[in-house]
Amino acid sequence: MNAMTSTLAPGAFRTTQPRRVKAGSAQTAHASDYTALANEIKAAGLLERRPGWYVMRCAALALALGLGFVLLFTLGQTWWQLLVAVYFSVVFTQIAFLAHDSAHRQVFESGKRNEWFSRVVGNLFVGLSYGWWMNKHSKHHANPNTVGKDGDIKPGAIAFTVEDAAARTGAAGWLTSKQGYFFFPVLLLAGIDLHVNAIKSVAGAEPVKHRFVEMALLAVRLIGFPVLVFLALGPVLGGVFWLVQLFAFGLYMAGSFAPNHKGMPIIGEGERVDYLRRQVLTSRNVSGRWVIPTALGGLNYQVEHHLFPNMPSVNLVKARPIVIAYCEKLGIPYTETTLLRSYGIVVRYIHKVGIKSADPFDCPLAATYRAAA
């Protein structure tokens, strides 16, 4: 492992013997910690926009998408087209990373331009509802790994807390006890889940700005792309191509986000932790040279991204040593490991949750970072 590694167990904010302090006093004492770090980051110029970088990135992705369609219509009806399906999944995921950056207002100075760029790119090229994503992702950034507030740890196909796992009985309970083994197969379905949630959000009662615009853009992507595939490859090969593309897209998308928070400390419902510690202690970086940052869209620098979500992703690597030094100064554990090790941590964690073999919330260090009422 590189840099510092966290000594906190998952769910490190829960304890049966919290350190009692005056309500809000820990929050007040720690309030200036983030401000000092933010001033240092700002002085280094790392929050400034990088328009040239994003122009190059847009151009590269446009060329990559165009190449995909050239291959689709020129290779003919050959099973080699399944590699093209995987290629499309990679391109769509990279485009999703771009939409993610813009949604965090990293691309343009104007909030409205960022919003519309993400809305068009996310819906039209990825098949992901910008409105749905913003509702979900904003809550995650505000309260990562917080019970009752972060939708990313709500029970679904995977249970992320012992309480949620214990509530499942019968067949559901048995499946949950095996969820560590099913983790990667479940990721294959993540792309389909994203598309389904996109349709449900724009067609349902969920508040979505510019609902009909999103409907139109989603229809072009989710209907138009399969139609082009079937026209080029026919019903059999086209169907297999489409499924491979969906599965590979889900695996890549979910596999890019899974290492960031899963298996990190979970904040109990009602517990209060100051912003700096809440973001650092619940996030995990993935180490690696240019291949990892490129493959993960810069999200491997998850600690820095959560501390400064509007920082251009290309600047996160420059913020990393500043954040590491600052956390070391304050004695705040900073977690970073390799991609393979992070997957191992995640799988072991959800397996333990599934079999309820240990309480991942029990940690005697919790009181250090908790402001009890």
HUDAKA-V729270 format. One record per pair of residues at least 24 apart in sequence whose ideal C-beta (glycine too) atoms are under 10 Angstrom apart, sorted by the first residue. I is the first residue (numbers start at 0). J is the second residue. Records with the same first field share a line. If there is no record, write none. Layout:
I->J ; J
This chain:
0->286 ; 334 ; 335 ; 336 ; 337 ; 340 ; 341
1->284 ; 285 ; 286 ; 287 ; 323 ; 335 ; 336 ; 337
2->284 ; 286 ; 302 ; 319 ; 320 ; 322 ; 323 ; 324 ; 326 ; 327 ; 333 ; 334 ; 335 ; 336
3->323 ; 326 ; 327 ; 331 ; 332 ; 333 ; 334 ; 335
4->283 ; 332 ; 333 ; 334 ; 335 ; 336 ; 340
5->262 ; 263 ; 264 ; 279 ; 280 ; 281 ; 282 ; 283 ; 331 ; 332 ; 333 ; 334 ; 335 ; 336
6->332 ; 334 ; 362 ; 364
7->263 ; 264 ; 280 ; 281 ; 332 ; 334 ; 362 ; 364 ; 365 ; 367 ; 368
8->262 ; 263 ; 264 ; 265 ; 348 ; 357 ; 358 ; 359 ; 360 ; 361 ; 362 ; 363 ; 364 ; 365
9->144 ; 159 ; 160 ; 260 ; 261 ; 262 ; 263 ; 264 ; 265 ; 281 ; 344 ; 347 ; 348 ; 349 ; 351 ; 352 ; 357 ; 358 ; 359 ; 360 ; 362
10->144 ; 146 ; 159 ; 160 ; 161 ; 262 ; 263 ; 264 ; 265 ; 266 ; 267 ; 348 ; 352 ; 358 ; 359 ; 360 ; 361 ; 362 ; 365
11->144 ; 263 ; 264 ; 265 ; 266 ; 280 ; 281 ; 332 ; 359 ; 360 ; 361 ; 362 ; 363 ; 364 ; 365 ; 367 ; 368 ; 369
12->144 ; 145 ; 146 ; 264 ; 265 ; 266 ; 267 ; 270 ; 271 ; 272 ; 276 ; 277 ; 280 ; 281 ; 360 ; 362 ; 364 ; 365 ; 366 ; 367 ; 368 ; 369
13->146 ; 264 ; 265 ; 266 ; 267 ; 268 ; 270 ; 358 ; 359 ; 360 ; 361 ; 362 ; 365 ; 369
14->267 ; 270 ; 360 ; 361 ; 362 ; 363 ; 364 ; 365 ; 366 ; 367 ; 369 ; 371
15->360 ; 361 ; 363 ; 365
16->363 ; 365 ; 366
17->270 ; 365 ; 366 ; 367 ; 369 ; 370 ; 371 ; 372
18->365 ; 366 ; 367 ; 368 ; 369 ; 370 ; 371
19->366 ; 369 ; 370 ; 371 ; 372
20->366 ; 369 ; 370 ; 371 ; 372
21->370 ; 371 ; 372
22->271 ; 370 ; 371 ; 372
23->271 ; 370 ; 372
24->370 ; 371
25->271 ; 272 ; 273 ; 276 ; 366 ; 367 ; 368 ; 369 ; 370 ; 371
26->271 ; 272 ; 273 ; 274 ; 370
27->273 ; 370
28->273 ; 370
29->272 ; 273 ; 274 ; 275 ; 276 ; 329 ; 331 ; 368 ; 370
30->273 ; 274 ; 275
31->273 ; 275
32->273 ; 274 ; 275 ; 276 ; 325 ; 326 ; 328 ; 329 ; 331
33->273 ; 274 ; 275 ; 276 ; 277 ; 278 ; 279 ; 306 ; 325
34->274 ; 275
35->275 ; 325 ; 328 ; 329
36->275 ; 279 ; 306 ; 307 ; 318 ; 321 ; 322 ; 324 ; 325 ; 326 ; 328 ; 329
37->274 ; 275 ; 306 ; 307
39->318 ; 321 ; 322 ; 324 ; 325
40->303 ; 306 ; 307 ; 310 ; 314 ; 317 ; 318 ; 321 ; 322 ; 325
41->307 ; 310
42->321
43->314 ; 317 ; 318 ; 321
44->314 ; 317
45->303 ; 307 ; 310 ; 311 ; 313 ; 314 ; 315 ; 316 ; 317 ; 318 ; 321
46->105 ; 307 ; 309 ; 310 ; 311 ; 314 ; 318
47->108 ; 310 ; 311 ; 314
48->104 ; 105 ; 106 ; 107 ; 108 ; 309 ; 310 ; 311 ; 314
49->100 ; 105 ; 106 ; 310 ; 311 ; 312 ; 313 ; 314
50->106 ; 107 ; 108 ; 311
51->313
52->100 ; 105 ; 106 ; 311 ; 312 ; 313 ; 314
53->97 ; 100 ; 101 ; 105 ; 106 ; 107 ; 116 ; 311 ; 312 ; 313
54->106
55->313
56->93 ; 94 ; 96 ; 97 ; 100 ; 106 ; 296 ; 312 ; 313
57->94 ; 97 ; 106 ; 116 ; 120
59->93 ; 97
60->90 ; 91 ; 93 ; 94 ; 96 ; 97 ; 120 ; 124
61->90 ; 94 ; 124
62->90
63->87 ; 89 ; 90 ; 93 ; 94
64->90 ; 91 ; 93 ; 94 ; 124
65->90
66->90
67->91
68->224 ; 227 ; 231
70->231
71->224 ; 227 ; 228 ; 230 ; 231 ; 232 ; 240
72->227 ; 230 ; 231 ; 232
73->231
74->231 ; 232
75->231 ; 232 ; 236
76->231 ; 232 ; 233 ; 235 ; 236 ; 237
77->232 ; 236
78->236 ; 239 ; 240
80->228 ; 231 ; 232 ; 236 ; 237 ; 239 ; 240 ; 243
81->236 ; 239 ; 240 ; 242 ; 243 ; 244 ; 247
82->243
83->228 ; 231 ; 232 ; 240 ; 243 ; 244
84->228 ; 232 ; 236 ; 239 ; 240 ; 241 ; 242 ; 243 ; 244 ; 245 ; 246 ; 247 ; 248
85->240 ; 243 ; 244 ; 246 ; 247 ; 248 ; 250 ; 251
86->244 ; 247
87->224 ; 228 ; 240 ; 241 ; 243 ; 244 ; 247 ; 248
88->190 ; 243 ; 244 ; 245 ; 246 ; 247 ; 248 ; 249 ; 250 ; 251 ; 252
89->247 ; 248 ; 251 ; 294
90->124 ; 125 ; 248
91->124 ; 125 ; 126 ; 127 ; 190 ; 220 ; 224 ; 244 ; 247 ; 248 ; 251 ; 252
92->125 ; 190 ; 247 ; 248 ; 249 ; 250 ; 251 ; 252 ; 253 ; 254 ; 255 ; 294 ; 295 ; 296
93->125 ; 251 ; 255 ; 293 ; 294 ; 296
94->120 ; 121 ; 123 ; 124 ; 125 ; 127 ; 296
95->120 ; 121 ; 124 ; 125 ; 126 ; 127 ; 132 ; 193 ; 248 ; 251 ; 252 ; 255 ; 296
96->125 ; 252 ; 255 ; 293 ; 294 ; 295 ; 296 ; 297 ; 298 ; 312
97->121 ; 124 ; 125 ; 296 ; 312
98->122 ; 123 ; 124 ; 125 ; 127 ; 129 ; 132
99->125 ; 127 ; 132 ; 136 ; 256 ; 296 ; 297 ; 298 ; 304 ; 308 ; 312
100->296 ; 297 ; 298 ; 304 ; 308 ; 309 ; 310 ; 311 ; 312 ; 313
101->129
102->129 ; 132 ; 133 ; 136 ; 137 ; 308
103->136 ; 137 ; 140 ; 304 ; 307 ; 308 ; 309 ; 310 ; 311 ; 312
104->308 ; 309 ; 310
105->297 ; 304 ; 307 ; 308 ; 309 ; 310 ; 311 ; 312 ; 313 ; 314
106->311 ; 312
110->309
113->309
114->208 ; 209
115->209 ; 212
118->208 ; 209 ; 212 ; 213 ; 216
119->212 ; 213 ; 216
120->216
121->197 ; 213 ; 216 ; 217 ; 220
122->197 ; 201 ; 209 ; 212 ; 213 ; 214 ; 215 ; 216 ; 217 ; 218 ; 219 ; 220 ; 221
123->213 ; 215 ; 216 ; 217 ; 218 ; 219 ; 220 ; 223
124->216 ; 219 ; 220 ; 224
125->190 ; 193 ; 194 ; 197 ; 217 ; 220 ; 248 ; 252
126->190 ; 193 ; 194 ; 197 ; 198 ; 216 ; 217 ; 219 ; 220 ; 221 ; 222 ; 224 ; 245 ; 248
127->190 ; 193 ; 194 ; 196 ; 197 ; 200 ; 213 ; 217 ; 220 ; 252
128->193 ; 194 ; 196 ; 197 ; 198 ; 199 ; 200 ; 201 ; 202 ; 205 ; 207 ; 210 ; 213 ; 214 ; 216 ; 217
129->197 ; 200 ; 201 ; 207 ; 208 ; 209 ; 212 ; 213 ; 216 ; 217
130->197 ; 200 ; 201 ; 205 ; 206 ; 207 ; 208 ; 209 ; 210 ; 212 ; 213
131->193 ; 196 ; 197 ; 198 ; 199 ; 200 ; 201 ; 203 ; 205 ; 206 ; 207 ; 213
132->193 ; 196 ; 197 ; 200
133->207 ; 208
134->200 ; 205 ; 206 ; 207
135->196 ; 200 ; 205
136->308
137->308
139->256 ; 259 ; 260 ; 305
140->278 ; 304 ; 305 ; 308
141->274 ; 277 ; 278
142->266 ; 272 ; 277 ; 281
143->259 ; 260 ; 263 ; 264 ; 265 ; 266 ; 277 ; 278 ; 280 ; 281 ; 282 ; 301 ; 305
144->259 ; 260 ; 261 ; 262 ; 263 ; 264 ; 265 ; 266 ; 277 ; 280 ; 281 ; 282
145->265 ; 266 ; 267 ; 268 ; 269 ; 270 ; 272 ; 277 ; 281
146->265 ; 266 ; 267 ; 268 ; 269 ; 270 ; 360
147->266 ; 267 ; 268 ; 269
148->266 ; 268
149->260 ; 265 ; 266 ; 281
151->256 ; 257 ; 259 ; 260 ; 261
152->260 ; 261 ; 265 ; 266
155->185 ; 192
156->181 ; 182 ; 184 ; 185 ; 186 ; 188 ; 189 ; 192
157->181 ; 182 ; 185 ; 186 ; 257 ; 261 ; 345 ; 349 ; 352 ; 353
158->349 ; 352 ; 353 ; 355
159->260 ; 261 ; 262 ; 265 ; 348 ; 349 ; 352 ; 353 ; 359
160->265 ; 267 ; 352 ; 359 ; 360
161->265 ; 351 ; 352 ; 353 ; 354 ; 355 ; 356 ; 357 ; 358 ; 359 ; 360 ; 361
162->352 ; 355 ; 358 ; 360
163->352
164->349 ; 351 ; 352 ; 353 ; 354 ; 355
165->352 ; 355
167->353
172->353 ; 355
173->353
174->353
175->349 ; 352 ; 353 ; 354 ; 355
176->350 ; 352 ; 353 ; 354 ; 355 ; 356
177->350 ; 353 ; 354
178->346 ; 349 ; 350 ; 352 ; 353 ; 354
179->345 ; 346 ; 347 ; 348 ; 349 ; 350 ; 351 ; 352 ; 353 ; 354
180->346 ; 349 ; 350 ; 353
181->349 ; 350 ; 353
182->253 ; 254 ; 257 ; 261 ; 342 ; 345 ; 346 ; 349 ; 350 ; 353
183->250 ; 253 ; 254 ; 257 ; 342 ; 346
184->246 ; 250
185->249 ; 250 ; 253 ; 349
186->246 ; 249 ; 250 ; 251 ; 252 ; 253 ; 254 ; 256 ; 257
187->242 ; 245 ; 246 ; 247 ; 248 ; 249 ; 250 ; 253 ; 254
188->245 ; 246 ; 249 ; 250 ; 253
189->245 ; 246 ; 248 ; 249 ; 250 ; 251 ; 252 ; 253 ; 254 ; 256 ; 257
190->244 ; 245 ; 246 ; 247 ; 248 ; 249 ; 250 ; 251 ; 252 ; 253
191->242 ; 245 ; 246 ; 248 ; 249
192->249 ; 252 ; 253
193->245 ; 248 ; 249 ; 252 ; 253
194->220 ; 221 ; 245 ; 248 ; 249
197->221
251->294 ; 295
254->294 ; 295 ; 338 ; 342 ; 345
255->285 ; 294 ; 295 ; 296 ; 298 ; 299 ; 338
256->295 ; 296 ; 298 ; 301
257->341 ; 342 ; 345 ; 346 ; 349
258->283 ; 284 ; 285 ; 295 ; 298 ; 299 ; 301 ; 336 ; 337 ; 338 ; 339 ; 340 ; 341 ; 342 ; 343 ; 344 ; 345
259->283 ; 284 ; 285 ; 295 ; 298 ; 299 ; 300 ; 301 ; 302 ; 304 ; 305 ; 341 ; 345
260->301 ; 305 ; 345
261->341 ; 342 ; 344 ; 345 ; 346 ; 348 ; 349
262->334 ; 341 ; 342 ; 343 ; 344 ; 345 ; 346 ; 347 ; 348 ; 349 ; 351 ; 352 ; 359
263->301 ; 334 ; 344 ; 345 ; 348
264->332 ; 334 ; 359 ; 360 ; 362 ; 364 ; 365 ; 368
265->359 ; 360
266->360 ; 365 ; 368 ; 369
267->360 ; 365 ; 369
269->372
270->365 ; 368 ; 369 ; 370 ; 371 ; 372
271->368 ; 369 ; 370 ; 371 ; 372
272->365 ; 368 ; 369 ; 370
273->368 ; 370
274->305 ; 306
275->306 ; 322 ; 325 ; 326 ; 329 ; 331
276->326 ; 329 ; 331 ; 332 ; 367 ; 368 ; 369
277->305 ; 306 ; 368
278->302 ; 303 ; 304 ; 305 ; 306 ; 307 ; 308
279->303 ; 305 ; 306 ; 322 ; 325 ; 326 ; 329 ; 331 ; 332 ; 333 ; 334 ; 368
280->326 ; 331 ; 332 ; 333 ; 334 ; 368
281->305 ; 334
282->306 ; 333 ; 334 ; 335
283->333 ; 334 ; 335 ; 336 ; 340 ; 341 ; 344 ; 345
284->315 ; 319 ; 322 ; 323 ; 333 ; 334 ; 335 ; 336 ; 341
285->335 ; 336 ; 337 ; 338 ; 339 ; 340 ; 341 ; 342
286->319 ; 335 ; 336 ; 337 ; 338 ; 340 ; 341
287->337 ; 338
289->316
290->338
291->337 ; 338
292->316
294->338
295->338
299->335 ; 338 ; 341
300->335
301->334 ; 335
302->326 ; 333 ; 334 ; 335
330->367
331->367 ; 368
332->364 ; 368
